[in-house]
Amino acid sequence: MSEKNFDIIVIGGGPGGYVAAIRAAQLGMKTAVVEANHLGGICLNWGCIPTKALLRSAEVFHLMNHADSFGLKAENISFDIKKVVERSRGVSKQLVGGIGHLLKKNKVTVFDAYGRLLGKSQVEIEKKDKTKETLTAKHIIVATGARARVFPGLEPDGKLVWTYREAMVPDMMPKSLLVIGSGAIGIEFASFYRTLGAEVTVVEVMDRIMPVEDEEISALARKSFEKQGMKILTASKVVKLERGTNSVTCHVETAGKVEKITVERVIAAVGIVANIENIGLENTKVKTDKGQIVTGQYSETDEAGIYAIGDVAGAPWLAHKASHEGIICVEKIAGLKDVHPLDKSGIPGCTYAHPQVASIGLTEAKAKAAGYEIKVGRFPFMGNGKAIALGEPEGLVKTIFDAKTGALIGAHMIGAEVTEMIQGFAIGKTLETTEAELMHTVFPHPTLSEMMHESVLSAYGKAIHF
């Protein structure tokens, strides 16, 4: 085969696309990735990774300002927003370079170009110099990701009204800002800027913040954020933005009444839209529904030989979901015998604000709505020695079990390092664990993970330390 003919072509080099490409190459398939912008996609360049670097800077700043509570002295604490951003961009650059190395190591051909489907087995690529080539492959994986959703009247302008991109590389530290939307993206930026001293208002159209989370966790998050000085408006919507020279007056409607809030910057975080335009879907039998590509349980589309993974194929819009879909898709193509469809109920979700929030499976309300008879366990951070030693006594671990079978059907946590702890419950769900097996598991002491054990015990009236 020539360098224009491949076994698999992946359109998009984000966490779904590059992982799929590497796995395909490992399985002996001649593989190409077509990426128009940056390897690593939004996640590594403008999402998951650089935001965590920003939040880490904010976390350290917070700790330094509370040094006295640890018996330490730190005076005249300040920050340089330019250097904070530089560190974040440096972390991103390092990891993106690593992806390039991994693709090269696995002999994946990378085309720095824009890819469009020409039909069942053809991809047209357009390079930066506008020259075009046609590539062919028996299998084509669409992994084009998503972009920020834009509502009429709330359009970002890059100066006064930001998307996540501008919020990640501010040229100044705003004294005040308003965040539209309280999902993971909105709350993480709200937390970052509030920790660094900005006056932050969060506007959420639903009746509570972080609406995909368990109601109890959502309420605790709101209480914590408001304690930090964040203003939160729920069941509210921004109906108009008046843009001034260096400020924005936001018209926020709540229960029929409009309040005007003037801030220096606005962050629009009202969801994402799949990138299904201008990628040649009209040249195929691929179907879309509600703005996303329709796929089967192995990411197959209605056009034989064309697949879709990640954000372009629908919720949950998470990097780890995209990566796992990519591996399942490729292994199915390769004919491996032990390939299983992705169980979306086993995908953890994490929000890296302060405090952190992490969850997996059904919320208490959804479990009841699904007809389960449930047992619910809770354990507060205040009852855990490690949490108190860390100076992080606020938080909760909540577990939900099927009362009839003992199966773990949901886990929801808020507090320090819960985004690391949630994986224990993810493994438990994958192994179809019951409450008995979790109870019989020995958790190390002193650790935050002991709260996971105590929460399980609590569900069955056996908690020791609470």
N, C-alpha and C positions, 0 to 999 in steps of 0.2 A: 504494500500500500504506500502511496505517496503521502507527503505531509498535509495533504488536503483531505485525506480519507482516514476515518477513525472508527473504532468500535462504539465509542461513546463521546458525545459532545455535551458539555455542560454550559449553559448560557447563564452566567452570573457566578462570581467568585466569592460570595459571602460565606457564612458559616454552614449553609446548606450545600452550596455548590462546590467549594474547595474540598470539603470532607468527602462528598460523593465522588469527586474526581480522584482523590487519593485512594479511597477504597477500591474504586474500579481498577486503578493501576495495580494495586496490590493483588487483585484477582486476575491479573494477566491481560487486561483489556487495554488497547491503545486508546488513550484518553486525551481530550483537549478541553481547556477551559477558555471561554470567551468572556472577558471582563472589560467593560467600558470605562470604569473609573479607577477603583482601588481594590486590590485583593483584600479579602477580609470583609468586604461589604460595609454596610452601615454599622454593624455590630462593633467591629474592631476599629473603624475609622471615626465614626460619629455617634456611637451608641454605647453598648455594654461596657467596653473596656475604658475608653477615655472618661466616661462619667464616673466610673469607680475610682479612677485616679483623682478626679476632682473631689469626690466625696471623702476620700482618704485624707486629703489635705484639710478639708473642713473638720474631719474627726480629730486630727492631730491638733488643730487650732482650738477646738473645743476642750480637749484634754489639757492643753497648756493653760487655758484660761481657768481651769479648775485644779491647777497643780497643788494649791494649798490643801485641798481635801485629801491629797495623797502624801502630805508631809513634805512637799517640795516647794521650791520658790522659783517663780518665773515672772519677771516684771516687764512692763511695757510691751506686751505681746501685740504683734501686728502681722500683717501679711502683705505680700506683693502679688496682686492678681495676675500680673503679666507672667511672673515666675510659676504661679500655680498652674496657669494655662500651658506654659512651656513644658512643665513636667508631664501634664496629661498628654500633650501631643507627642512627647518623647516616648512615653509608654506605648502609645498606639503605633508609632513608627517602628519601634523595635519588634512588636508582635507581627505587624504586616510583613516586615522583612523576613521574619521566621516562616511565614506561610509560603512566601516565594521560594525559600530554601527547601521546604518540605515538598512542594510541587516539583521542583527541579530534581530533588533526590529520588522521587518516585517516577521520574521520566514523564511527567504530564506536560504536554505542550500548552503554553499559555499565549493566547492572542489578546493583545492590548487593543481591543476593538469593540464595536457595538454589534450585537448579534440579533438577527431576525430570522424567523422560520420562513423558508421558501416553500416548504411542503413536508411531506412525511419523513424524509431522510436528508433534507438539505438545510443548511444554515448559511445565510449571507452575512459576512462580516464587513463592517466599514471601519477602516482604521482612521487614526487621527488626521492623516493627510488626505482623507476622503476617498482613497482607493478602496476598491471592493474585491472580495474574493468569495468563492462559494466552497464551503466545506460539506462533506457528506459523512453520514454515520448511520448505522442501523438503529441506534438508540440515541435519543436527544432528551436531556433533562433540562427543564426550564426552572431556573432558580433566580428570578429577577428581583425578588424582594418587594419592598414597599416604600412608600414615602409618607411624609406628614400630611394628614387630612387638612384641608383648608375650607373654612366656611365663608360664604359671602359676607362682606363687611368686616371680617376679622382677618383679612389677608395679611400675612407677614410682609414686612418691607425691608427686613434686614437691619434696620436702625432702631426704630422704636418698638416694633412688634417682631419678636423673635420666634423662630422655630427652635428645635433642639440644637441645630447647627450653630446658630448665633449665640445661643445660651451657653454653649460649650466653650466658645472662644471670645468672651466679652472683651471689648477694648477699654472698658471702664467698669468700675464696681458700682452698680446702681444703688442708690439709697433706698429706693422703694420699687417694688414690682408686683404685678398681678399675674397669677398663673391661671389659665383657663383649662380646667380639667384636672382631676385628682387621681388618675391612673398612676401606674408605676413611673412613667416619664415625668409627669407633672409634679408628683410628690417628691421625687428625687431632686429635681431642680429647686423646688420650694425649700426643701431641707438644706440643700447646699447654700443657697443665698441667705436663708435665715440664719444659719450657723455663722456665716461671715458678717452678719450684722444688718442685712437689708430688712426693711419693713416689708413683709410678704403677706399678700392676700390670695387665697385660693378660692376659685369659684367653680362649683360642681353642680351640674344640672340634675343629678340624681339626689335622693334624699339623704345620702351619706357619702363620705369620702371613701375612696378605694372600694367602689361598689362591687367588685368581683370577689372581695374577701368576705370571710365570715363576719356577720354583723357585730359580734362581740369584739372581734379583733379590730374592726373598723372603728368602733366606738372608743376603744382604748387608744388607737392611733390618733384620733381627733383630740382626745383629752391631752395626750402628750404633746402634740404639735401646738395646741393652744397654750399649754403651759410654757412653751418656749417663746410665746409671743406672736405666733402665726394667727392671722385672722382667717377664718374659714366660713364661707357662705355656701350652704347646700340648698338644694331645690331652687337653684338660682341660675340665671343665664346672662351672659354679656350680650346685650342687644345692639350696642353701638360703641364705636371707638372714635373719639375726637382726637386727632393727632396734632400736637403742637410742635414747637421748635425742638424742645428737648423733653417732652412729657406727653403722656396720653391720658385723657379723661375717659374712663370706662363707665358706661351706663349699664348698671347691673340690676336686673329685674328679679325681685323676690316677692312671691305672693301678690303680684299685681302692682307692687310699688317699685319705683326705680330710684336707685341710689347712685350718685356720681362719685367715683373714686379716681383721684388723679395720682398717677405713678410715673416714674421715670421710664420704666420698660414694662412690656407685656410679653409673656411667654405663652404661645398657643400650643397646647398639648391635648388635642381633642381626638386622638386616634390616628390611625394610618390607613392608607389606600394602597392596594396591591398594584404593582407595575405590570399591567396587562396590555397597555396601549403600545402601539408601534413595535411589537415584537413578532408580527407576522401570524398571529393566531387565525386571521381571516383566510390564510392559505392552507388551513388544516381543518380537521373535524373536531378540534378541541372545543369543548363547551365551557362557558363561564356562567356563573350565577352570583348575583349580588356583588359583582366586582371582583370575583376571584375565580381561579380555574377549578373546575370540577374534577375531582380525582377519586380513584378507587382506593382500596385498603393498602395497596402497594404503590401508590402515587401514580398509577397509570391514568391516562386521559382517554377520551373517546377516539383519539387517533392512535392506532397501533404504532408503538415505537416512540411515542412522545410521552413524557412524564412531567410532573410538576411537584416541587417540594418547597417547604418553607413558607414565608409570609404570603407569597403569591397564591398559595393553595389554601389559605385560610387559617383560622385561629386553632390553637393559641399562637400568638405572634411572638415566639420566643426562639432565640438562637439555638438552644439545645434541642428544641423540637425539630428545627430545620436540619440540624446535623444528623439526628437519629433517623429522620425520614430519608435522608440521602443514603445512609448506609443500608437501610432496609430495601430501598428501591434498587440499589446497585446489586445487592446480594441476591435479590429475586431475579434480576436480569441475568445474573451469572449462573442461576440454577442451583444455588445452595439449598439443601434440604431442610435446614433448621431455621428458616426465616419466618418470623411471626409479625403480624400486622402491629402497628403502633397502637398501644392502649393509651389514649389521651388522658384518661383518668389518673394515670400514673406519672404525669408530667408535673414536676414542682414549679411553682411560680415564686419569684423573689423580688422584693423591693428593698433597695439599699439605702433607705433614708435613715435618719436617727430619730426613733428606733427603727431597726430593721423589721421587715414583715416577710414571712415565708409560709407557704401553704401547699397542700396536695390533696386531691380527692374532693369529696363533697363537703359543702358547708353544712352546718346543723340544719338550716332552713331547707336546703335542697335535699338533704337526706330524708327529712320528714315528708317533703313534697313527693319524693320518689316512693313513699310507702314503707320506708324502713322503720322498724321498731329499734330505737337506738339507745346506747349507753354513752354518756359524755363524761370525759375526765378533764380536770383542769389542775394545773399547778403553777403558782405564781413565782416569779423570779425572787421575790422577797424571801421565799423559803429555801433558797439554794445558797450554800456557803460560797461557792465559786463566784456567783453573781455579785454577792455582797462584797467579796474581796476585790472584785474588779471595779467596784463602784458603780455597778449597773443593776440596781435592785428593782427596776421597773420592767415588767413584762409578764407574759403568760404563755404557757404551752397548753394547747387544747386538743384532745383526741376524741374521735367519734368512731364507735364500733357498732356493727350489726348485732343487736342483742340476741338474735337467734343463733348465729353462727360464730360470733366472736371475731369476725373479719374486721380488719382495720379499713374503714371506708373514707376517713378524712383526718387530716391533722393541720392545725392552724396555730401559728406562733408569732409573737411580737416580742422584740427585745434584742439584746446584744447577741451577735453572731448566729441568729436563727437561720440565716441564709446558708450557713455551713451545716447546721444541725438537721435541716429538713431532709437531707439525703438519707439519713438513717431510716426515716419513715418511708422514703421512696423505695429503698431496698426491701423494707418490710412488705410493702404493697406488691412489689414484683414477685416476691417469694410467697405471696398469699398467706402472710402470717396471721396468726390469731392472737387474741389478748394473752392466752396462756403462754405462748412462745415468747412474747415480749416480756411478760412478767418473769419468766425463767432466765431471761438474758441478764448477765451480770454487767452493769455499767460501772465504769471506773470512777473513783472518788479522789479528789474533788473535781468535778467537771460540770459544765452547764448541761451536758447530755443527761445527767441524772434526772433532770426535770422531765425528760421524755418518759423515763421509766415511771416516775411518780405520777405523771398524768395518766398513764395506762392503769396504774394501781388505783388511782382516784376514780376512774370510770366504774370500777367494781368494788368501791368502798374499802380499799385496802391501802390507801396512801399512808405513809409513815410520818412524813415531815410537814403535814398540813391537815 
